[in-house]
Amino acid sequence: MSKRTIFFLLVIVLSGCHSTNIKTQKMEEQTQETAGNVSKNDTTPMVTGIGGIFFFSDNPAATKEWYSQNLGFQTDAYGAMFESRNLHKPDEVNVLQWSPFKTGSTYFAPSKKEFMINYRVQNIEGLVEKLRTNGVTILDTIETFDYGKFIHIMDIEGNKIELWEPVDSVFTEPEENKDK
């Protein structure tokens, strides 16, 4: 191979590396811009994710045991809890509750469906105000617990939806820090 051929191959390889570095840099910049669009102080009333999946089961205890034995779920009296990181706020840990309910439970009423989804929200009061303005059926009032605020609504298809503005620290902080 001539020195000239080696030189051109080297130029092609280096150009490719430079191009890849530019693409990588642009992707990182876009990710930072996207993350920058989601302010840590954003109070826009909206859904921010899924908070729970609830469904009917003829035998919730046996269902939890099956999922534990076969799929490795770590279950408790309520079902199982899954942790994930917030894409736009990587230091924030979110939880998703998975729970089988006894078939026929009235918790999903007035929905006739065999499931209910819990959506994580921010600014639940603002969201409820918006839903009222839009004529959405609101089933109860906002209830506050140490782990968050809840309210139930009906969607256009008759599905009961649980809205939850969580206090994630209750689930994610070590026990020794919770009393401080």
C-alpha positions as CSV (number, residue, x, y, z in Angstrom):
1,M,0.0,0.0,0.0
2,S,1.4,3.4,-0.9
3,K,1.8,6.2,1.5
4,R,-0.8,8.1,-0.4
5,T,-3.4,5.3,0.0
6,I,-2.6,5.1,3.7
7,F,-3.0,8.9,4.0
8,F,-6.4,8.8,2.3
9,L,-7.6,5.9,4.5
10,L,-6.4,7.7,7.6
11,V,-8.3,10.9,6.4
12,I,-11.5,8.8,5.8
13,V,-11.2,7.1,9.3
14,L,-10.6,10.4,11.0
15,S,-13.4,12.1,9.2
16,G,-15.7,9.3,10.3
17,C,-14.6,9.7,13.9
18,H,-15.0,13.5,13.7
19,S,-18.5,13.0,12.2
20,T,-19.4,10.5,14.9
21,N,-18.1,12.9,17.6
22,I,-20.2,15.7,16.1
23,K,-23.3,13.5,16.1
24,T,-22.7,12.4,19.7
25,Q,-22.2,16.0,20.7
26,K,-25.4,17.1,19.0
27,M,-27.4,14.2,20.6
28,E,-26.0,15.2,24.1
29,E,-27.0,18.9,23.4
30,Q,-30.5,17.8,22.4
31,T,-30.8,15.7,25.5
32,Q,-29.7,18.6,27.7
33,E,-32.1,21.0,25.9
34,T,-35.0,18.5,26.4
35,A,-34.1,18.1,30.0
36,G,-33.8,21.8,30.3
37,N,-37.4,22.2,29.1
38,V,-38.6,20.3,32.2
39,S,-38.1,22.7,35.1
40,K,-37.7,21.2,38.6
41,N,-40.2,23.9,39.6
42,D,-42.7,23.1,36.9
43,T,-46.2,23.3,38.3
44,T,-48.2,22.7,35.1
45,P,-51.2,20.7,36.0
46,M,-50.6,17.4,34.1
47,V,-50.0,13.7,34.3
48,T,-46.3,12.9,34.7
49,G,-46.4,9.1,34.5
50,I,-48.1,5.9,35.6
51,G,-48.4,5.5,39.4
52,G,-50.1,2.1,39.6
53,I,-51.8,-0.7,37.8
54,F,-54.8,-2.3,39.6
55,F,-56.8,-5.2,38.4
56,F,-59.4,-7.8,39.6
57,S,-58.3,-11.2,40.6
58,D,-60.4,-14.1,41.9
59,N,-57.7,-14.8,44.5
60,P,-55.4,-11.8,45.1
61,A,-53.2,-13.7,47.6
62,A,-52.6,-16.6,45.2
63,T,-52.0,-14.1,42.3
64,K,-49.4,-12.3,44.3
65,E,-47.7,-15.6,45.3
66,W,-47.7,-16.7,41.7
67,Y,-46.0,-13.5,40.5
68,S,-43.6,-13.7,43.4
69,Q,-42.6,-17.3,42.7
70,N,-42.6,-17.1,38.9
71,L,-41.6,-13.6,38.0
72,G,-39.7,-12.5,41.1
73,F,-42.1,-9.8,42.3
74,Q,-41.3,-8.8,45.9
75,T,-44.9,-8.6,47.1
76,D,-46.5,-7.4,50.3
77,A,-50.1,-6.9,51.5
78,Y,-50.8,-4.4,48.7
79,G,-49.0,-6.1,45.8
80,A,-45.6,-5.0,44.5
81,M,-43.8,-1.8,44.1
82,F,-41.4,-1.0,41.3
83,E,-38.9,1.8,41.3
84,S,-37.6,3.8,38.3
85,R,-35.7,7.0,37.6
86,N,-37.3,10.1,36.3
87,L,-35.8,10.6,32.8
88,H,-35.6,14.4,33.1
89,K,-34.6,14.4,36.8
90,P,-32.3,11.4,37.2
91,D,-31.8,11.9,40.9
92,E,-35.6,11.5,41.4
93,V,-36.8,7.9,42.1
94,N,-40.4,7.2,41.2
95,V,-42.5,4.2,42.3
96,L,-45.3,2.2,40.5
97,Q,-47.7,0.2,42.6
98,W,-49.0,-3.1,41.1
99,S,-52.0,-4.5,43.0
100,P,-54.5,-7.3,42.4
101,F,-57.9,-6.6,43.9
102,K,-60.6,-9.2,44.8
103,T,-62.9,-9.6,41.9
104,G,-66.1,-7.6,42.5
105,S,-64.3,-5.0,44.8
106,T,-66.2,-1.7,44.8
107,Y,-62.9,0.2,44.7
108,F,-63.2,0.5,40.9
109,A,-66.9,1.6,41.0
110,P,-68.7,3.2,39.3
111,S,-66.6,1.7,36.5
112,K,-67.6,-1.7,35.2
113,K,-64.1,-2.5,34.1
114,E,-61.8,-5.1,35.6
115,F,-58.8,-2.7,35.9
116,M,-57.9,0.8,37.0
117,I,-54.9,2.9,36.2
118,N,-53.3,5.3,38.7
119,Y,-51.6,8.3,37.0
120,R,-48.9,10.3,38.7
121,V,-49.7,14.0,38.5
122,Q,-48.2,17.3,39.4
123,N,-50.3,20.2,40.8
124,I,-53.4,18.0,41.5
125,E,-55.5,21.1,42.5
126,G,-54.8,22.9,39.2
127,L,-55.5,19.7,37.3
128,V,-58.8,19.1,39.1
129,E,-59.8,22.7,38.3
130,K,-59.0,22.2,34.6
131,L,-60.9,18.9,34.6
132,R,-64.0,20.6,36.1
133,T,-63.8,23.3,33.5
134,N,-63.7,20.6,30.8
135,G,-66.8,18.9,32.2
136,V,-64.9,15.7,33.3
137,T,-66.8,13.6,35.9
138,I,-65.0,14.0,39.2
139,L,-66.0,11.2,41.7
140,D,-64.8,12.5,45.0
141,T,-62.7,15.2,46.6
142,I,-58.9,15.4,47.0
143,E,-57.7,13.3,49.9
144,T,-54.3,13.8,51.4
145,F,-52.1,11.1,53.0
146,D,-48.5,11.2,54.1
147,Y,-47.6,9.5,50.7
148,G,-49.6,11.9,48.5
149,K,-52.9,13.4,47.4
150,F,-55.5,11.4,45.5
151,I,-58.7,12.0,43.6
152,H,-60.8,9.8,41.2
153,I,-62.3,10.7,37.9
154,M,-64.1,8.9,35.0
155,D,-62.8,9.0,31.4
156,I,-64.9,9.2,28.3
157,E,-65.1,5.3,28.1
158,G,-66.3,4.8,31.7
159,N,-63.0,3.9,33.1
160,K,-62.3,5.0,36.7
161,I,-59.0,6.7,36.9
162,E,-57.0,7.4,40.1
163,L,-54.9,10.6,40.1
164,W,-52.0,10.7,42.5
165,E,-49.7,13.6,43.4
166,P,-47.0,11.5,45.2
167,V,-44.7,12.3,48.0
168,D,-41.9,10.0,46.7
169,S,-39.6,10.6,49.6
170,V,-41.9,8.4,51.7
171,F,-41.0,5.4,49.5
172,T,-37.4,6.3,48.6
173,E,-35.8,7.7,51.7
174,P,-34.0,5.3,54.0
175,E,-36.0,4.6,57.2
176,E,-33.6,6.5,59.4
177,N,-34.1,9.7,57.5
178,K,-37.9,9.7,57.5
179,D,-38.2,11.1,61.1
180,K,-36.0,14.1,60.4
